[in-house]
Each structure stands twice: as structure tokens, then as C-alpha cells.
Amino acid sequence: MSALLAGSAIPLGLVGSPQAEAAARTYYVSPSGSDSNPGTSPDKPFRTLQKAADGTAPGDTVSIMNGTYKEKPGRSDVLVVSRSGKAGAPITYRAHPGHHPVINPVAAWNGIRINGASHIVVRDLEVKGNSANISLAEAERGASTKKGTYNTNCVWAEPNKATGARPHHIDIIGNTVHHCQGLGIGSRGADYMTIDRNHVYATSWYAVFATSGISILAAQDIDGGDPKKYKIRVTNNVVHDNEAKVKWEKCRCYSDGNGIIIDTLKDKAKAGEAGPDYRGRVLVANNVSYDNGGSGIHSFKSQHVDILHNTAYQNGRSTRMDSYANIFAHDSRDVRLLNNVSYGRANQATNSKSKNVDVTYDYNVYFGGRAPEVKGPHDLIADPKLVAPGNDGTPDFRLAKGSPAIGSGTPLPEITTDITGTRRNAGSADRGAYVFGAAKDAAAPEATATENGVESAAGSEEQEKQFAGKETGSVTSGADSHSDGDGNDVKAHGGGDEPAATGGGGDLAATGAGVALPLGLAAAALALGGGIFLMLRRKRT
């Protein structure tokens, strides 16, 4: 819908205001173009992404055409996004229809850096780093916190150091992100972020900053925050082959290289991060995470996190550090891990109860690792019977006939589809990311625009060093901003005295993302009165 808005000739009027704003524009970019072109038509495109970005306004779209886009000599990023959209009129960066552009940072710090901007959409792009052209020996020799060559992030959002503006309402949707020396997709100090339907693989190999495939670090509320509202969503992603192969500079030890990590949302000062505890809620749902060096998915020093309906297979592959579990929480509070399928490696940890408070594991299927440290009343230890699991080629993690995960989970009414977009049965839930019977290559619905386990209860000293305060390869940081939020106030955990894990204690916050504008209604409103139209906010589905 945002793409329709971007291409629409209807001016975006303010509700109650007789004055209309300028119509949204589409800027086109091609390596065969010129930055002296107007950039407003496919036959006269700009040459560089930055030229287009520097001219954008709310509602605009940057349509990226075929070709490879690298950083300019001496530049720290291929693309810096510093201009903001606004509610209902994001600035969108996407592949031109039918095209497959590649953003290819080689020695830059970032492929795409969102620098304190808000209401930004990045979708349907390929971001390809340079790891395939670097050897481990070379990375170990060149390891440094001062240059991007071995620390390149694919897509990164952070506060603007100069202004203090923090990124918020950021949607990273449908991208293929791989072979970046640093993290795949991540943020620091961000709020209202959706990372959905991305394929993230082969990242984090050579960074000295303990990075991961998908990472949410030190999120910060731009509004009051509410643990009953999902504000950050990591959904429907496939993440694999992300591993830290170079020592983390802070402890001179190996750490992280996870598939997905929700990192340091509380007790930030102890980890060298700034700001109060994050009060919004985080949803991690319908993801497949396999063959990563660290965990498949975990919450570390975080709170108000729901890890639901994910499938994790044989993570913790790194031989350089104590193995992490497939799916777990460590030093966290108010975290629920429900309806997940966890297929572990032999003799590795399955989950963790270390330093957790109000953390619920239930309705999960565990197989292949050590006995769980904590087991919910409906957790199962059994072979989940996946169709063709594996770490090479094209594994198939759907549920096979006779799987104990079929129909044995707890229904979560707000999670209505699986990773393929197949509808979930409202009466009996299949555990894991896939509904039984889903087509292997079913297309997910179009998005609407708007990242073994720890030891025993105490944890080891070395792991505490590994888990303390992550950094990223970025060279900037920042502080405060403001926003009016996005109005999503669906209940996120159990009400009354009934434990949330029973499935009867109230609805979950809704998944998905979006601001939708019915164009017919807009047209009718324009016809009726003086350029005023009604913006309808749709709950995230």
C-alpha cells in the first residue's frame, strides 16, 4: 500500500487542514545513470543511491534498478539514510519492479546505514558483503576496531550522533542479506522496528564486535512504552551460517554469531549501554534458524520478549566457544518461549534457566541435545519428524506426517499464519514455524509498510564476559528523539492470576506491521470536502 501511495497522484493532505502537501515522488537509480539527471523517470535515473536519498521527502520511494552498488572511495557506507518519512508516509527504498539490484559494500562499515531516521522501509533488496573474498587468516591478521574492511554490516540502524535523533518505525522486509563481515540486520537504540521475511546468512564471520545474523541491541522507547504492546517484531525470517570466527575485541574471546538475538534491553549501564530499560514488548515469531555458530534464537539481559512458533535446528556449531542452546533466555525477565521446535546437537545445552525471572518455557518440542534445564508442563522431548532437515543444500523443516508437533501446541489467536503465509488452525496449534501441510515454497502475503546454551544456574565467569555489553561495527552512537507511537495496544500477556503459558490468560499482541490507506476512501473524502482524507491505522496482522 505504501508503494501505491508513493506512486499516487493524490496529494497527501493533513486531516483537518485545507492545505495539501506535495505529491510523493519516485526517484530512480541505475549504475548507468547520472547524478546530473533529474532522477524522476526510469530513462533518466540517478547514478548513486546517495544522490536519491539526499533528495527524499516523506512518502517518496527510491526505486533501485539492476546493477551493483558499491561505496565510493573513502566513504564509510554505500547508502546513509538520514532523511525521515512520517506516519502514513514512509520513505521507501526498494528494488525496481522486475529488477534485482545488489548493494555490495566491500570495505565500508555498512551497506545501508539508517542514521537516526524514522519511518523508513527497506525491502526486496540484496545486500552482499565481501566475506567470500577474505580468508580467516587475513581477517585475524587485520582484526581492528578502526576499519570497516573486516567489520562491514549489511543493514544497520543507529542514533544520529550529531543530532541525538534515534531511529524508529523502521521496516526491513523481504531482503536477502549475506556475506557481510559484520552483522546481517540490526539496530542499536531503535524503537518500533519490524524485521520480516528476510533471508540472512553467512554474516558475522570476521567482525571483532561479537555480531549476529539479526540483532536488536539496547532498544530505547521513544514514547512511554508498554509491555503489553509489541513494538519490535522479528518475524518470518530464515537465518543460517552466521558465526563469529574472530575474537571479540572486548574480552579477546569468541562470542555470539547467533541467528537471532534480543540483546540488553535492561540493565544497560552494566553493559556499557545508555538509557533506561526498554518497556515495549518484542515479538520473535515464525522464524527458521539453523546451523549458526551461536544460538538459534535467544534473549540476553532483556525483558518483555515473546519467542513463539520458531524452528531452530542444530545451532551452536562453533567449536571456538562454549556452545549456546537452540532457543533460550539468559538473565532475562518476563519472557515467554512457546510453541517452538528445537532440534539440537548431541550433548549440547537445550535451554537455560540462568538468572531468569518470570521466564516461561512451555509447548515446545526438544530433541537432540541434553535434557532441558527447565521443562514446562506441556513441553515434549521427542523427534519432531521434520521433512528433510539438514545444514546443506535446501533443507526442508516442515512437519512430516506423524510429527508430535502437529496440533499439540497452544493456540495463539494473534499469530494467524505460519512462515509461508499458510493460515494456522485457530483451534489446534502446530508447533514450530510451519503449519503441517504447508507448501514448501508458498509465498508469504505482501507486507504493508509503516536480529549451546549457558552453563547451569549461575553461568560461568567466561560466559559472563562473553555476554556483557555487545558492540557493533558502527562508529557512531546517539541519544533521544520523540514520536507519537503507532497505536498498537493489543494485550500481550496473560491477565488475571492465570499463567500466560497455559494459553488461557489473554491475547498476544498482533504480529505483522502496517499503516494502510484505503485509496477509495481517500478519493471519496477528497471528493466530499476540500482535500481532506481519512487515514485508517490497521492493527498489525
C-alpha positions, 0 to 999 in steps of 0.5 A: 500500500505504501508503494501505491501511495508513493506512486499516487497522484493524490496529494497527501493532505493533513486531516483537518487542514485545507492545505495539501502537501506535495505529491510523493515522488519516485526517484530512480537509480541505475549504475548507468545513470547520472547524478546530473539527471533529474532522477524522476523517470526510469530513462533518466535515473540517478547514478548513486543511491546517495544522490536519491536519498539526499533528495527524499521527502516523506512518502517518496520511494527510491526505486533501485534498478539492476546493477551493483552498488558499491561505496565510493572511495573513502566513504564509510557506507554505500547508502546513509539514510538520514532523511525521515518519512512520517506516519502514513508516509514512509520513505521507501527504498526498494528494488525496481519492479522486475529488477534485482539490484545488489548493494555490495559494500566491500570495505565500508562499515555498512551497506545501508546505514539508517542514521537516526531516521524514522519511518523508513522501509527497506525491502526486496533488496540484496545486500552482499558483503565481501566475506567470500573474498577474505580468508580467516587468516587475513581477517585475524591478521587485520582484526581492528576496531578502526576499519570497516574492511573486516567489520562491514554490516549489511543493514544497520540502524543507529542514533544520529550522533550529531543530532541525538535523533534515534531511529524508529518505525523502521521496516526491513522486509523481504531482503536477502542479506549475506556475506557481510563481515559484520552483522546481517540486520540490526539496530542499536537504540531503535524503537518500533522496528519490524524485521520480516521475511528476510533471508540472512546468512553467512554474516558475522564471520570476521567482525571483532564486535561479537555480531549476529545474523539479526540483532536488536541491541539496547532498544530505547522507547521513544514514547512511554512504552508498554509491555503489553504492546509489541513494538519490535517484531522479528518475524518470518525470517530464515537465518543460517551460517552466521558465526563469529570466527574472530575474537571479540575485541572486548574480552579477546574471546569468541562470542555470539554469531547467533541467528537471532538475538534480543540483546540488553534491553535492561540493565544497560549501564552494566553493559556499557549501554545508555538509557533506561530499560526498554518497556515495549514488548518484542515479538520473535515469531515464525522464524527458521534458524539453523546451523549458526555458530551461536544460538538459534534464537535467544534473549540476553539481559532483556525483558518483555520478549515473546519467542513463539512458533520458531524452528531452530535446528542444530545451532551452536556449531562453533567449536571456538566457544562454549556452545549456546542452546537452540532457543533460550533466555539468559538473565532475562525477565518476563519472557515467554518461549512457546510453541517452538521446535528445537532440534539440537546437537548431541550433548549440547545445552537445550535451554537455560534457566540462568538468572531468569525471572518470570521466564516461561518455557512451555509447548515446545518440542526438544530433541537432540541435545541434553535434557532441558534445564527447565521443562514446562508442563506441556513441553515434549522431548521427542523427534519432531519428524521434520521433512528433510532437515539438514545444514546443506543444500535446501533443507526442508523443516516442515512437519512430516506426517506423524510429527508430535508437533502437529496440533499439540501446541497452544493456540495463539489467536494473534499469530494467524499464519505460519512462515509461508503465509499458510493460515494456522488452525485457530483451534489446534496449534502446530508447533514450530514455524510451519503449519503441517501441510504447508507448501514448501515454497508458498509465498508469504502475503505482501507486507504493508509498510509503516536480529549451546546454551549457558552453563547451569544456574549461575553461568560461568565467569567466561560466559559472563564476559562473553555476554556483557555489553555487545558492540557493533561495527558502527562508529557512531552512537546517539541519544533521544528523539520523540514520536507519537507511537503507532497505536498498537495496544493489543494485550500481550500477556496473560491477565488475571492470576492465570499463567500466560503459558497455559494459553488461557490468560489473554491475547498476544499482541498482533504480529505483522506491521502496517499503516494502510490507506484505503485509496477509495476512501481517500478519493471519496473524502477528497471528493466530499470536502476540500482535500481532506482524507481519512487515514485508517491505522490497521492493527498489525496482522 
